Amino acid sequence: MAEGPWERPPRMPLGVTFRGECRSGPEPFEPDEKAQREFCNCGYARGNCDRFPSDASFDAVRFSAKEDESGRVGIVYVFEKNHTPAAYGVIGGLDSEPPGILVEQVRVFLADYLRRRESRIQEKTRAAATGML
C-alpha cells in the first residue's frame, strides 16, 4: 500500500502497510483502502468494522523479530485486547509453523524484516567503504 496520510506513520504490526482480503467472514472480502489503512493494518477494528467478529478474543496482533547468535530469526507475536497484552507466543526459527491465521501474517512480517535487515547491512557496508562509519 502507498504511504498513508500520517505525518509520522505508526509502527505497523507487519512492518509496512498491505492491501489484502478480509478473512473474518464466511467469504473473502476486500475492504476499501481507508478501512484497510485504519483498521486492517493497525488492528482495533472492533466497533468500527461491521465484519469484525463480535466474539473475537483479541483486538490486534503485534510482531517482533529476534535473531540469535547464529543469525536464526525467531518471531514473537502478542495478541492484544483493550490495548493490553492478552496472550503471546514465540515461533523459533524459519521452520516453525505459527498457529492458525497467523501463518501468512508471520510470513509477510518475516519477509519485510529480512528485507529491512538486508538494507541495514548494505547501508553499513556502503558507509564502511566510504569511511563514514
NUROMI-712243 format. One record per residue (C-alpha): residue number from 1; chain; x, y, z. Coordinates in steps of 0.2 Angstrom, whole numbers, always signed. Layout:
// residues N
+-----+------+-------+-------+-------+
: pos : unit :    xx :    yy :    zz :
+-----+------+-------+-------+-------+
: NUM :    A :     X :     Y :     Z :
...
+-----+------+-------+-------+-------+
// end
This chain:
// residues 133
+-----+------+-------+-------+-------+
: pos : unit :    xx :    yy :    zz :
+-----+------+-------+-------+-------+
:   1 :    A :    +0 :    +0 :    +0 :
:   2 :    A :    +6 :   +18 :    -3 :
:   3 :    A :   +12 :   +28 :   +12 :
:   4 :    A :    -3 :   +35 :   +21 :
:   5 :    A :    -8 :   +52 :   +26 :
:   6 :    A :    +1 :   +51 :   +43 :
:   7 :    A :   +14 :   +65 :   +47 :
:   8 :    A :   +23 :   +52 :   +57 :
:   9 :    A :   +17 :   +34 :   +52 :
:  10 :    A :   +13 :   +22 :   +66 :
:  11 :    A :   +23 :    +6 :   +68 :
:  12 :    A :   +14 :    -6 :   +58 :
:  13 :    A :   +12 :   -24 :   +65 :
:  14 :    A :   +18 :   -31 :   +49 :
:  15 :    A :   +32 :   -18 :   +46 :
:  16 :    A :   +23 :    -9 :   +32 :
:  17 :    A :    +5 :    -7 :   +26 :
:  18 :    A :    -3 :   -20 :   +15 :
:  19 :    A :   -18 :   -22 :    +4 :
:  20 :    A :   -27 :   -39 :    +6 :
:  21 :    A :   -43 :   -49 :    +9 :
:  22 :    A :   -53 :   -49 :   +25 :
:  23 :    A :   -55 :   -67 :   +30 :
:  24 :    A :   -65 :   -63 :   +46 :
:  25 :    A :   -82 :   -68 :   +37 :
:  26 :    A :   -88 :   -84 :   +28 :
:  27 :    A :   -82 :   -76 :   +11 :
:  28 :    A :   -66 :   -67 :    +7 :
:  29 :    A :   -69 :   -48 :    +5 :
:  30 :    A :   -58 :   -34 :    +0 :
:  31 :    A :   -61 :   -18 :   +11 :
:  32 :    A :   -59 :    -1 :    +3 :
:  33 :    A :   -42 :    +7 :    +6 :
:  34 :    A :   -47 :   +18 :   +20 :
:  35 :    A :   -53 :    +3 :   +30 :
:  36 :    A :   -38 :    -7 :   +26 :
:  37 :    A :   -26 :    +8 :   +31 :
:  38 :    A :   -36 :   +12 :   +48 :
:  39 :    A :   -42 :    -5 :   +54 :
:  40 :    A :   -35 :   -20 :   +44 :
:  41 :    A :   -17 :   -14 :   +45 :
:  42 :    A :   -17 :    -7 :   +63 :
:  43 :    A :   -30 :   -18 :   +72 :
:  44 :    A :   -43 :   -12 :   +84 :
:  45 :    A :   -57 :   -13 :   +72 :
:  46 :    A :   -70 :   -19 :   +85 :
:  47 :    A :   -85 :    -7 :   +84 :
:  48 :    A :   -78 :    +2 :   +68 :
:  49 :    A :   -79 :   -13 :   +56 :
:  50 :    A :   -96 :   -22 :   +54 :
:  51 :    A :   -85 :   -38 :   +48 :
:  52 :    A :   -75 :   -38 :   +65 :
:  53 :    A :   -81 :   -54 :   +74 :
:  54 :    A :   -91 :   -49 :   +90 :
:  55 :    A :   -84 :   -65 :   +98 :
:  56 :    A :   -66 :   -61 :   +94 :
:  57 :    A :   -54 :   -65 :  +109 :
:  58 :    A :   -42 :   -51 :  +104 :
:  59 :    A :   -42 :   -34 :   +95 :
:  60 :    A :   -24 :   -34 :   +87 :
:  61 :    A :    -9 :   -44 :   +85 :
:  62 :    A :    +9 :   -37 :   +85 :
:  63 :    A :   +25 :   -45 :   +79 :
:  64 :    A :   +44 :   -43 :   +84 :
:  65 :    A :   +59 :   -52 :   +77 :
:  66 :    A :   +74 :   -58 :   +87 :
:  67 :    A :   +90 :   -65 :   +80 :
:  68 :    A :  +101 :   -77 :   +90 :
:  69 :    A :  +120 :   -78 :   +89 :
:  70 :    A :  +119 :   -89 :   +73 :
:  71 :    A :  +108 :   -77 :   +64 :
:  72 :    A :   +92 :   -88 :   +65 :
:  73 :    A :   +76 :   -77 :   +67 :
:  74 :    A :   +63 :   -80 :   +79 :
:  75 :    A :   +46 :   -71 :   +79 :
:  76 :    A :   +37 :   -66 :   +94 :
:  77 :    A :   +18 :   -62 :   +92 :
:  78 :    A :    +7 :   -54 :  +105 :
:  79 :    A :   -12 :   -54 :  +105 :
:  80 :    A :   -19 :   -38 :  +112 :
:  81 :    A :   -36 :   -35 :  +120 :
:  82 :    A :   -41 :   -17 :  +125 :
:  83 :    A :   -23 :   -11 :  +122 :
:  84 :    A :   -16 :   -24 :  +134 :
:  85 :    A :    -6 :   -40 :  +130 :
:  86 :    A :   -18 :   -55 :  +132 :
:  87 :    A :    -8 :   -69 :  +125 :
:  88 :    A :    +9 :   -72 :  +116 :
:  89 :    A :   +19 :   -85 :  +108 :
:  90 :    A :   +36 :   -87 :  +100 :
:  91 :    A :   +40 :   -95 :   +84 :
:  92 :    A :   +58 :  -101 :   +84 :
:  93 :    A :   +67 :  -100 :   +68 :
:  94 :    A :   +61 :  -100 :   +50 :
:  95 :    A :   +55 :  -118 :   +50 :
:  96 :    A :   +42 :  -116 :   +64 :
:  97 :    A :   +24 :  -115 :   +60 :
:  98 :    A :   +13 :  -102 :   +68 :
:  99 :    A :    -4 :  -106 :   +74 :
: 100 :    A :   -19 :  -104 :   +63 :
: 101 :    A :   -22 :   -87 :   +54 :
: 102 :    A :    -5 :   -81 :   +59 :
: 103 :    A :    +3 :   -91 :   +46 :
: 104 :    A :    +3 :   -79 :   +32 :
: 105 :    A :    +5 :   -64 :   +43 :
: 106 :    A :   +21 :   -71 :   +50 :
: 107 :    A :   +27 :   -75 :   +33 :
: 108 :    A :   +24 :   -57 :   +27 :
: 109 :    A :   +31 :   -49 :   +43 :
: 110 :    A :   +47 :   -60 :   +42 :
: 111 :    A :   +49 :   -56 :   +23 :
: 112 :    A :   +49 :   -37 :   +27 :
: 113 :    A :   +60 :   -40 :   +42 :
: 114 :    A :   +73 :   -49 :   +32 :
: 115 :    A :   +72 :   -35 :   +18 :
: 116 :    A :   +74 :   -21 :   +31 :
: 117 :    A :   +89 :   -31 :   +39 :
: 118 :    A :   +97 :   -33 :   +22 :
: 119 :    A :   +95 :   -14 :   +18 :
: 120 :    A :  +103 :   -10 :   +35 :
: 121 :    A :  +118 :   -22 :   +31 :
: 122 :    A :  +120 :   -14 :   +14 :
: 123 :    A :  +120 :    +4 :   +22 :
: 124 :    A :  +133 :    -1 :   +34 :
: 125 :    A :  +144 :    -9 :   +20 :
: 126 :    A :  +142 :    +7 :   +10 :
: 127 :    A :  +146 :   +18 :   +25 :
: 128 :    A :  +162 :    +7 :   +29 :
: 129 :    A :  +168 :    +8 :   +11 :
: 130 :    A :  +167 :   +27 :   +11 :
: 131 :    A :  +175 :   +29 :   +28 :
: 132 :    A :  +159 :   +36 :   +36 :
: 133 :    A :  +156 :   +23 :   +49 :
+-----+------+-------+-------+-------+
// end
